[in-house]
């Protein structure tokens, strides 16, 4: 039987520690993590310096992790009670708020499946050591103050299904290595400061349902390889600096519900292939430099609720086929160069800007 020692082997935190040495190791890693966060908020010489050690840590970070209570009662810690050996499989510390940088000690929790540290005050870079968490299925670090690059080591997380880093201050490019995450279902990088182009390797993510890169500083063209993402439901690329044309391959995304490409520098015409997106609810292409006519094929989008095409350079008349969009709730066509007349049925769209076009209504 393995020999174990340390505060986690006192028989209180981990019952029968000799029988569960791996769980003792996870417990020690969590205490190391807490010690790191505690030192970073400067409690050693601050207000909490006169408190007993366990209380000092608890006061600093809002946790109740110490050697006088069972691990099962530690805030945010999940243990798989039905597995052999017993291991920590979940860590959920949302809105504590934790402060300081992410400790590399997190990489020692080798059986962790879910890591939720969102809406805290974490700063610094994402430790590449997180790439060691080979069982991880969900990594959520949203709403912090994280900086630096997205580590390419995260591509080693072969079981990852959710990668949510949105609402931070991350810089650098989107690592093309993320295209190796064959089980990934959601890649959420909204609201960072990412630069460079969208890696075409993301087109390999065959299980991806959400690709959200909204609100970064991405440049270059939209990779046609994204048309291979046959399970995609949400594609958010708005508020970047993307150029080039809209790939007609996006018309292959048969499960797509939301397509947001507005507030970029896209040129060329609107691909008629987008009319094949039969489940589409929202199509936002406004604030680009699109030219040509509005494809009549968009009238085939029978579930469409919002069609936003304003602030482009679109010409010719409004296709009467748009009058077939019976679920349409929002229609924005202003600030183009449209001519001709407006179908009377479009006047019934609750939120429309047709009166700004200066065009007559055709009954």
C-alpha positions as CSV (number, residue, x, y, z in Angstrom):
1,X,0.0,0.0,0.0
2,X,1.3,3.4,-1.0
3,X,2.7,5.7,1.8
4,X,1.1,9.1,1.8
5,X,1.8,12.1,4.0
6,X,1.0,15.8,4.3
7,X,-2.1,17.8,5.3
8,X,-4.3,15.9,2.8
9,X,-3.4,12.6,4.4
10,X,-4.7,13.3,7.9
11,X,-7.7,11.1,7.4
12,X,-10.1,14.1,7.5
13,X,-9.7,15.6,4.0
14,X,-9.4,12.3,2.2
15,X,-10.9,9.3,4.1
16,X,-8.6,6.3,4.1
17,X,-5.8,8.2,2.4
18,X,-3.6,5.1,2.1
19,X,-6.3,3.6,-0.2
20,X,-6.7,6.8,-2.3
21,X,-3.1,8.2,-2.9
22,X,-4.2,9.7,-6.2
23,X,-6.9,11.7,-4.5
24,X,-4.4,12.9,-1.9
25,X,-2.2,14.1,-4.7
26,X,-5.1,16.1,-6.2
27,X,-5.9,17.6,-2.8
28,X,-2.2,18.7,-2.4
29,X,-2.4,20.3,-5.9
30,X,-5.5,22.2,-4.9
31,X,-3.8,23.5,-1.8
32,X,-0.8,24.5,-3.8
33,X,-3.1,26.3,-6.2
34,X,-4.8,28.1,-3.3
35,X,-1.4,29.1,-1.8
36,X,-0.3,30.6,-5.1
37,X,-3.5,32.7,-5.4
38,X,-3.2,33.7,-1.8
39,X,0.4,34.9,-2.2
40,X,-0.6,36.9,-5.3
41,X,-3.2,39.0,-3.5
42,X,-0.5,40.0,-1.0
43,X,-2.1,38.8,2.3
44,X,1.2,37.9,3.9
45,X,1.9,41.4,5.0
46,X,-1.6,42.9,4.5
47,X,-4.7,43.1,6.6
48,X,-5.1,39.3,6.9
49,X,-1.5,38.7,8.0
50,X,-2.5,38.2,11.7
51,X,-5.1,35.5,11.1
52,X,-4.4,31.8,11.5
53,X,-3.1,30.2,8.3
54,X,-6.3,28.4,7.2
55,X,-8.5,31.5,7.9
56,X,-5.9,33.7,6.2
57,X,-6.3,31.8,3.0
58,X,-10.1,31.6,3.3
59,X,-10.4,35.3,3.9
60,X,-8.2,36.1,0.9
61,X,-10.0,34.1,-1.8
62,X,-13.5,33.2,-0.5
63,X,-12.7,29.5,-0.4
64,X,-13.1,27.0,2.4
65,X,-10.2,24.7,1.4
66,X,-8.2,23.6,4.4
67,X,-7.1,20.4,6.1
68,X,-9.9,20.4,8.7
69,X,-12.8,19.6,6.4
70,X,-13.5,16.8,3.9
71,X,-12.6,17.3,0.3
72,X,-16.2,16.7,-0.6
73,X,-17.1,19.9,1.2
74,X,-14.6,22.1,-0.5
75,X,-16.2,24.8,-2.5
76,X,-16.3,24.2,-6.2
77,X,-14.5,20.9,-6.1
78,X,-16.1,17.8,-7.7
79,X,-14.9,14.2,-7.0
80,X,-16.0,11.3,-9.1
81,X,-17.3,9.0,-6.3
82,X,-18.1,6.2,-8.6
83,X,-14.7,5.9,-10.3
84,X,-11.6,3.9,-9.4
85,X,-9.3,5.4,-8.4
86,X,-11.1,8.4,-6.8
87,X,-10.0,11.6,-8.5
88,X,-10.9,15.3,-8.7
89,X,-12.8,15.7,-12.0
90,X,-14.4,19.1,-11.7
91,X,-13.3,22.6,-10.5
92,X,-15.9,25.3,-10.7
93,X,-15.0,28.6,-9.1
94,X,-17.2,31.2,-10.8
95,X,-17.4,34.8,-9.6
96,X,-15.5,34.2,-6.3
97,X,-13.7,36.5,-7.3
98,X,-10.3,34.9,-7.6
99,X,-7.3,37.3,-8.1
100,X,-3.9,37.0,-9.6
101,X,-2.6,34.7,-12.4
102,X,-3.6,31.2,-13.3
103,X,-1.3,28.9,-11.4
104,X,0.5,26.2,-13.5
105,X,-0.3,23.8,-10.7
106,X,-3.7,23.3,-12.4
107,X,-1.9,21.0,-14.8
108,X,-1.3,18.5,-11.9
109,X,-5.1,17.7,-11.8
110,X,-4.6,15.0,-14.3
111,X,-8.1,13.6,-14.3
112,X,-9.9,17.0,-14.4
113,X,-12.8,16.9,-16.8
114,X,-14.4,20.4,-16.2
115,X,-12.6,23.6,-15.4
116,X,-14.8,26.7,-14.8
117,X,-13.0,29.8,-13.6
118,X,-15.1,32.5,-15.3
119,X,-16.0,36.0,-14.0
120,X,-13.1,36.4,-11.7
121,X,-10.2,38.8,-11.7
122,X,-7.6,36.5,-13.0
123,X,-4.7,38.2,-14.9
124,X,-1.6,37.1,-16.8
125,X,-1.3,34.4,-19.4
126,X,-3.0,31.0,-19.8
127,X,-0.5,28.4,-18.5
128,X,0.6,26.0,-21.2
129,X,0.5,23.4,-18.5
130,X,-3.2,23.2,-19.0
131,X,-2.4,21.2,-22.1
132,X,-1.5,18.3,-19.7
133,X,-5.2,17.8,-18.7
134,X,-5.8,15.0,-21.0
135,X,-9.3,14.2,-19.7
136,X,-10.6,17.8,-19.9
137,X,-13.9,18.2,-21.7
138,X,-14.7,21.9,-20.8
139,X,-12.4,24.8,-20.3
140,X,-14.2,28.1,-19.4
141,X,-12.1,31.1,-18.5
142,X,-14.5,33.8,-19.7
143,X,-14.8,37.3,-18.2
144,X,-11.4,37.7,-16.6
145,X,-8.4,39.9,-17.5
146,X,-6.2,37.3,-19.1
147,X,-3.6,38.5,-21.5
148,X,-1.0,37.0,-23.8
149,X,-1.4,34.3,-26.5
150,X,-3.7,31.3,-26.5
151,X,-1.2,28.4,-25.9
152,X,-0.9,26.0,-28.7
153,X,-0.5,23.3,-26.1
154,X,-4.3,23.4,-25.6
155,X,-4.5,21.4,-28.9
156,X,-3.4,18.4,-26.8
157,X,-6.7,18.3,-25.0
158,X,-8.1,15.5,-27.2
159,X,-11.4,15.2,-25.3
160,X,-12.2,18.9,-25.2
161,X,-15.7,19.8,-26.2
162,X,-16.0,23.4,-25.0
163,X,-13.3,26.1,-25.1
164,X,-14.6,29.4,-23.9
165,X,-12.1,32.2,-23.5
166,X,-14.4,35.1,-24.4
167,X,-14.3,38.5,-22.6
168,X,-10.6,38.6,-21.8
169,X,-7.7,40.6,-23.3
170,X,-5.9,37.9,-25.2
171,X,-3.6,38.8,-28.1
172,X,-1.8,37.1,-30.8
173,X,-3.4,34.8,-33.4
174,X,-5.8,31.9,-33.2
175,X,-3.6,28.9,-33.0
176,X,-4.0,26.7,-36.1
177,X,-3.3,23.7,-33.8
178,X,-6.8,24.1,-32.4
179,X,-7.9,22.3,-35.5
180,X,-6.7,19.1,-33.9
181,X,-9.5,19.2,-31.3
182,X,-11.6,16.6,-33.0
183,X,-14.3,16.5,-30.3
184,X,-14.7,20.3,-30.0
185,X,-18.3,21.5,-30.1
186,X,-17.9,25.2,-29.2
187,X,-15.0,27.6,-29.8
188,X,-15.8,30.9,-28.1
189,X,-13.2,33.7,-28.4
190,X,-15.5,36.7,-28.5
191,X,-14.3,40.1,-27.2
192,X,-10.6,39.7,-27.1
193,X,-7.8,41.4,-29.0
194,X,-6.8,38.6,-31.3
195,X,-5.1,39.4,-34.6
196,X,-4.0,37.6,-37.7
197,X,-6.2,35.5,-40.0
198,X,-8.8,32.8,-39.2
199,X,-6.9,29.5,-39.6
200,X,-8.3,27.3,-42.3
201,X,-7.5,24.3,-40.0
202,X,-10.6,25.1,-38.0
203,X,-12.5,23.6,-40.9
204,X,-11.4,20.2,-39.6
205,X,-13.5,20.5,-36.4
206,X,-16.2,18.2,-37.6
207,X,-18.3,18.3,-34.4
208,X,-18.2,22.1,-34.0
209,X,-21.6,23.7,-33.4
210,X,-20.5,27.3,-32.5
211,X,-17.6,29.3,-33.8
212,X,-17.7,32.8,-32.2
213,X,-14.8,35.1,-33.0
214,X,-16.9,38.3,-32.8
215,X,-15.2,41.5,-31.6
216,X,-11.5,40.9,-32.2
217,X,-9.0,42.4,-34.7
218,X,-8.9,39.5,-37.1
219,X,-7.8,40.3,-40.7
220,X,-7.6,38.4,-44.0
221,X,-10.4,36.5,-45.7
222,X,-13.0,34.0,-44.4
223,X,-11.6,30.5,-45.1
224,X,-13.8,28.6,-47.5
225,X,-12.8,25.5,-45.4
226,X,-15.4,26.7,-42.8
227,X,-18.0,25.3,-45.2
228,X,-17.0,21.8,-44.1
229,X,-18.4,22.4,-40.6
230,X,-21.6,20.4,-41.2
231,X,-22.9,20.6,-37.6
232,X,-22.3,24.4,-37.2
233,X,-25.3,26.3,-35.8
234,X,-23.6,29.7,-35.0
235,X,-21.0,31.6,-36.9
236,X,-20.1,34.9,-35.4
237,X,-17.3,36.9,-37.2
238,X,-18.7,40.4,-36.9
239,X,-16.7,43.4,-35.7
240,X,-13.3,42.4,-37.1
241,X,-11.3,43.6,-40.0
242,X,-12.0,40.8,-42.4
243,X,-11.6,41.4,-46.1
244,X,-12.3,39.6,-49.4
245,X,-15.5,38.0,-50.5
246,X,-18.1,35.8,-48.6
247,X,-17.2,32.2,-49.5
248,X,-20.1,30.5,-51.3
249,X,-19.1,27.4,-49.4
250,X,-20.9,28.8,-46.4
251,X,-24.1,27.8,-48.2
252,X,-23.2,24.2,-47.2
253,X,-23.8,24.8,-43.5
254,X,-27.2,23.1,-43.5
255,X,-27.7,23.4,-39.7
256,X,-26.7,27.1,-39.4
257,X,-29.1,29.3,-37.4
258,X,-27.0,32.5,-37.1
259,X,-24.6,34.1,-39.5
260,X,-23.1,37.4,-38.4
261,X,-20.5,38.9,-40.7
262,X,-21.3,42.6,-40.1
263,X,-18.8,45.4,-39.4
264,X,-16.0,44.1,-41.5
265,X,-14.5,45.1,-44.8
266,X,-16.0,42.4,-47.0
267,X,-16.3,43.0,-50.7
268,X,-17.9,41.3,-53.7
269,X,-21.5,40.1,-54.0
270,X,-23.8,38.2,-51.6
271,X,-23.5,34.6,-52.6
272,X,-26.8,33.2,-53.8
273,X,-25.8,29.9,-52.1
274,X,-26.7,31.5,-48.8
275,X,-30.3,30.8,-49.8
276,X,-29.7,27.1,-49.1
277,X,-29.4,27.8,-45.4
278,X,-32.9,26.6,-44.7
279,X,-32.7,26.8,-40.9
280,X,-31.2,30.3,-40.8
281,X,-32.8,32.7,-38.3
282,X,-30.4,35.7,-38.6
283,X,-28.3,36.9,-41.5
284,X,-26.3,40.0,-40.7
285,X,-24.0,41.4,-43.4
286,X,-24.3,45.2,-42.6
287,X,-21.5,47.7,-42.5
288,X,-19.3,46.1,-45.2
289,X,-18.5,47.0,-48.8
290,X,-20.7,44.5,-50.5
291,X,-21.8,45.2,-54.1
292,X,-24.2,43.8,-56.6
293,X,-27.8,42.9,-56.1
294,X,-29.7,41.2,-53.3
295,X,-30.0,37.5,-54.4
296,X,-33.6,36.5,-54.9
297,X,-32.6,33.1,-53.4
298,X,-32.7,34.7,-50.0
299,X,-36.4,34.5,-50.3
300,X,-36.0,30.7,-49.7
301,X,-34.9,31.3,-46.1
302,X,-38.3,30.3,-44.7
303,X,-37.3,30.5,-41.1
304,X,-35.4,33.9,-41.4
305,X,-36.3,36.4,-38.7
306,X,-33.7,39.1,-39.2
307,X,-32.1,40.3,-42.5
308,X,-29.6,43.0,-42.0
309,X,-27.9,44.4,-45.1
310,X,-27.5,48.1,-44.4
311,X,-24.4,50.2,-45.0
312,X,-23.1,48.5,-48.1
313,X,-23.0,49.3,-51.8
314,X,-25.9,47.1,-53.0
315,X,-27.7,48.1,-56.2
316,X,-30.7,47.2,-58.3
317,X,-34.2,46.5,-56.9
318,X,-35.3,44.6,-53.8
319,X,-36.3,41.1,-54.9
320,X,-40.0,40.5,-54.5
321,X,-39.1,37.0,-53.3
322,X,-38.2,38.6,-49.9
323,X,-42.0,39.1,-49.4
324,X,-42.2,35.3,-48.9
325,X,-40.3,35.5,-45.6
326,X,-43.3,35.1,-43.4
327,X,-41.3,35.0,-40.1
328,X,-39.3,38.1,-40.8
329,X,-39.2,40.5,-37.8
330,X,-36.3,42.8,-38.7
331,X,-35.3,44.1,-42.2
332,X,-32.5,46.7,-42.5
333,X,-31.6,47.8,-46.0
334,X,-30.7,51.4,-45.5
335,X,-27.6,53.2,-46.8
336,X,-27.3,51.2,-50.1
337,X,-28.0,52.2,-53.7
338,X,-31.2,50.3,-54.2
339,X,-33.7,51.2,-56.9
340,X,-37.1,50.2,-58.0
341,X,-40.2,49.6,-55.8
342,X,-40.9,47.8,-52.5
343,X,-43.2,44.8,-52.2
344,X,-46.2,45.7,-50.1
345,X,-45.8,42.6,-48.0
346,X,-42.4,43.8,-46.7
347,X,-44.2,46.8,-45.2
348,X,-45.6,44.4,-42.6
349,X,-42.3,43.5,-41.2
350,X,-42.4,44.9,-37.6
351,X,-38.9,46.4,-37.5
352,X,-38.0,47.8,-40.9
353,X,-36.3,50.9,-42.4
354,X,-38.0,50.9,-45.7
355,X,-39.2,54.5,-45.3
356,X,-35.6,55.5,-45.4
357,X,-35.0,54.1,-48.9
358,X,-37.1,56.7,-50.7
359,X,-38.7,54.0,-52.9
360,X,-42.3,53.5,-53.8
361,X,-44.5,50.6,-52.6
362,X,-45.7,48.1,-55.2
363,X,-49.0,46.4,-54.4
